Amino acid sequence: MSRLSSFASRAPRFWQRPSVLAILLQPVAYIFQAIVALRRSAFRRGILAQQAVPVPVVVVGNITVGGTGKTPLVAWLSRQLSEAGYKPGIVSRGYGGRANRHPVMVTQASQLAEVGDEPLILVRQTKLPVCICVDRVAAARHLLAEADVNIVISDDGLQHYRLARDLEFAVLDGERMLGNGRLLPAGPLREPPGRLGEVDRVFINGRGDFPAAYCFTLTPGDALALDSSRARSLHDFSGAQVWAVAGIGNPARFHKMLASFDIEPVGVDVPDHGTVSLQSLRSKAPHPILMTEKDAVKYLSDPVTDAWYVPVTVNMPQSAQEAIMNLIRTIAESKATRD
């Protein structure tokens, strides 16, 4: 994540609506927009070269800072491809990990501090090959060398133009959409809104007004103990206060989901990809702790009791699912014919 992205993700309120601060930061946003445009133009004109790999590449990313449901969509898409007979593999930057300057294959035994939270979640959810590296071209090539893969899914990387891609999927948060419509740091946008007109499909987590977009929802399952040894229905927590730990881009979505089960979330200030002391929370008040699955991988060795995570699954309309798979099938067949 860039310094501008990191800054914006810590201050979502001012770029979610018109504000004086956004206006004051607009001159910097113009500079950022110029850099984005120059870089994009350099790749289009061949001044900067894209690097291709011999299998189809599908990039799932976003043009906004903060959580959109991108990683659950990557897991869902990967499983759909596996069920359709493909051999997908996943590449990721590995944000938050130390081992991402050189390609590293992620396993279920990998350490969070080395590989980051999202790659660890993906390998545990999908059981598929996952490779991390800041350089996604290097990650894709290493993945193909180390695993039997015939299609690569890039978790994020919409702006990592050096990796040639066959399909681009952009994901939006249906509640926040494009915020105030300004680029970083005046707003949440990594690229201008017109970039969405260039991708192959737009997905919206929830509901949103965008032409021909595919809308999906994230459905929560039972709450699981941090070691996954026990499960409890979320209805068991109805009427109670809980510590709500959500180190994600949009914690309000997690709080809203808990509230839909008549649970009273006590929000905890957690940076995106960050951690807090669970023991400290329990010392303040003995509420149960509920967290996202992205958070859970950070606390697997924590001995605190009554701490649970809530896994979510993507619920995609059947018509959208069929259209997505037909699109990927067409691209894969076309690439196989060319090669």
N, C-alpha and C positions, 0 to 999 in steps of 0.2 A: 504494500500500500504506500502511495506517495505521501510526502509530508503534507501536501494540500489535502489529500483524501483523509489522512489521519486527523488533521485539524477539523475538517468539516464533520467527520463522524462523531466528534466529541461535542459538537454544537449544532444539533439538528434543528433546534427551534427557530433560529433566525433565518435558515434557508428554506424552511417549510412554508413561509408566508412572506409577503412584502414587509420590508423593514428598513430602517435607516442604515443599519450596519451593512446590509446587503448592498445598498447604494454606494456606501463609502468604499466597499471592497470591489466595486465593479471595475475600476481601472486595472486592478490586478487580474481580474477575470478576463479582461480583454487581452492581456498579455498571455495568459494561459490558453485562451482560445486561439491566438495566433500560433503558439507553439504546437498545439494539437493539429491545426490546419496544415502547417508546414510539414509536420511529420507524416500526416496522412497523405499529403500530396507527393512526398518523396517516395513512398511505397507505391503509389499509383503510377508514377512516372518511371519507376524502375531505378531511381537514384539509390534507394535502399532496397535491397533484394529480399524477397520472401523465399523461405526455404520450405520445400515440400517433402513429405514422407510418402512412401508407396501405398498407403492405405487411406481410406476416407477419414477426414478430420471434421468433427462437429464441435464448434465452440459454443459453450453456454455461458453467457456473461451478462453484464448490465452496463448502462451508461450512467447510472447513479451510484453515489456512495451509500454504503449501508446495506443492511440485509434486505433481500428481496425474495428469498426462498430458492435461490439458485442451486445451492448444494443438495437439498432434497430433490430438486428436479433432475440434477445430474444422476443421483442414485436411482431414481425412478426410471429415467431413460436408459441407463445402463442395464437395469434388470429387464426392461422390455426388449432390448436388443439381444440379451442372452436367451430369453425365452423364444425369440424369433430365429435362433440358430446362429447368430453372430458371435464373435469372440471379442467383446469390447475390452478396452483398457482405458484407464483414466490418467490424465496428467494434471498437475496442480502446481501452483507456486509454492505452497507449503508455508503460508504466512504464519509467523509466530515461531517457526522452528529454526534451528541453527544449521541444519544440514541441507540447505536448499541452494547453495552456490554450485554444487555439483550434483548430477542426477543421483537420486537415491530411491530404491524400491522400498515402498512402505509395506510393512507386515503388521499383523495383529499384535505382535510383540514389540513393535517400534515404540520408542519413548516420545511422549508428547513434546518435550522440550527440543527434540531433534527434528521432528517432522511437522509439527503444527496440528491443530485440532481438526480441521476439516478433512485433510487426507486420512487421518486416523479413523474418523467417523465413516468415510467412504469405504475404506478397506474392510471395516468391521460390518458394515451394512450389506455390502455387495459381494464380498469374498472375491473380488476381481483384482487383477493387477493394477497397482497405483504407483506412479512415479512422480516425484517432486523435483522441481528445479526452478530457479528464477528464470532461466532460459528454457522456455517451453519447447523450442526446437530440440535442444539437447535432451529434455525429458522424454519427448516423443520417440526420438531415435533410440534412447536407452531402453525405453519400454518395449519397443519392437525387437530389440536385441535380446532382451531378458525373458520375454513372455510370448506365448502364442496368441497374438492379437491381430485381428483383421479390421478393426475400426477404433479410432482414438477419440475419446471424449475429453475435451479440455474444460475443467472446472474453472471458470473465469477465463480471462485472457482475450476478451473481445478487443482490447486495445493493444494486445501483443501481436502486432501485425507481421512480425518476422516469420511467425508460423503460418504457412499457407493453410487455408481452410476451405472445405467444400461446402459447409453449411454454417450459418451464424444464427444462433437463437439468443434473443435478448429477453431478460426477465425484469418485470416491473412489480413493485409493491402496489397493490390496488388501493391501499389507503393513502400512500404518500405520492404515488405516481412520479411526476417530474418536479415536485416541490414548487419553488418560486420560478422555475424555468431558467435559472442563471447557472453559469459555469463556476467551477471552483475558483476562488474560495467564497465567492458571493452567493453561491447556491450549491446544490448537490450534484451537478452534472459533470461527468468526466468528458463528455463530448456533447455537441449541440443536439437538440431534439431531432433534427433532420436525419441524424445517424440511424434512427429507428426505421426510416424509410428504406434503408439500404440492406438491413438484415433480412434473412429468409423468413423468419417467423418471430412474432412478439408473443410472449407469455405473460399473463398477469396473475399474480398471487392474490386471489380474491376477485373482486369485480372492479373494472375500470373502463373508461370510455376511450378505446383506441381501435381504429378500423381493423377488422379481420384478426383480432388477437384471440389467442386461446386462453381461456380463464381456467384456473385450477384452484383447488383448496388444499390446505394441509389439515388432515384429520388426526386428532390426537388418539393415542392408544392408552392402555392402562399405565399408571405410574409404576416404574420399576426401581427397585433398590439400586444403589450405585454399583453393586457387584452383580446386578441382574438376577439375584437368587430368589427374589420375591417380587410379587406384583400386587398392586392395589388399584381398584377402580377409582377414577377421579371423583366419583360420587361419594366415596368414603370421606373425602375432605370437605364436602359441602357444609357450609355454615361456619367454617373455621378460618381463622387467619393463618396464612402461611408466608414464610419467607420466599419471595419469588426472585430467583437468581437467573438472570438472562443477560449473559455477556454477548449479545447479538446486536446487529445494526438497528433493529426496531423492537426493543423490549416491550413496548406498549402492546404489540400483537400477542405476545405471550401472556401478558397480564389480562388482556381482553378474553383470551381463550380460557384462562382459569376462572374468570368472572362468569363465563357462560355456564360453568358448573356450580354456580353459587358459592365459589371459593373467594375469600377476601385476600387478594395478594398484597403483601407488604413489600413494595419494591426495594431492591437493593441496587445501589449505584455500582455497576460493573462495566468497565470499559469493554468495547468490542474485542474479543479474543482474550480478555483479562480474567483475573481471579479475585476472590475475596476469601477471608478466613471464615469457614463454616463454623468453627468452634466459637469464634467471636460472636457470630449471629445468635447461636444457641445460648450464649451467656447473657445476651441482651434480653431475649425472650425465648421460651421453649417451644416456639412454633415449629411445625414440620417444615422442611425445606423442599421446595419443588423447583426444579431447574430444567433447562432445555437439554437435549441430548448432546448438543455442541459443548455445553458446559460440563456435562458429566464426565467426559474423558479427562478433564483436568483434575478431578477429585477422586480418582479410582483408589488411591492409596490413603484417602482421608478416613480416619476411624469414626467420624461423627455418625451418630445414630439418627434415625427418622429423616434421612435425606433420600430423595427420589428424583428421577428424571422422567420426562414425558416424551416418548418418541412420537414422531409424526410421520404420516405417509401421504403421498400425493394422490389426490382424487381428481382424475382427469376424465372429462367426458369421452365416451367411447368413440364418438365421431372424430374428435380431435386426435385421440390416440391412433386411430386408423390412418388419418391423414398424415400424421407425423411419420409413422412407420412406412407408409407408401412413398413419402418424400425421400426418406433415407434409403429405401430400397432402390429407388430410381437413381439416386446419386451414386450409390455403391456399384450398381450394374454399369452405369455410364463410365465410371472410373476404371472398372475392370476391363471394359471394352477398349478404352483408350490405351491402357497399359499392355 
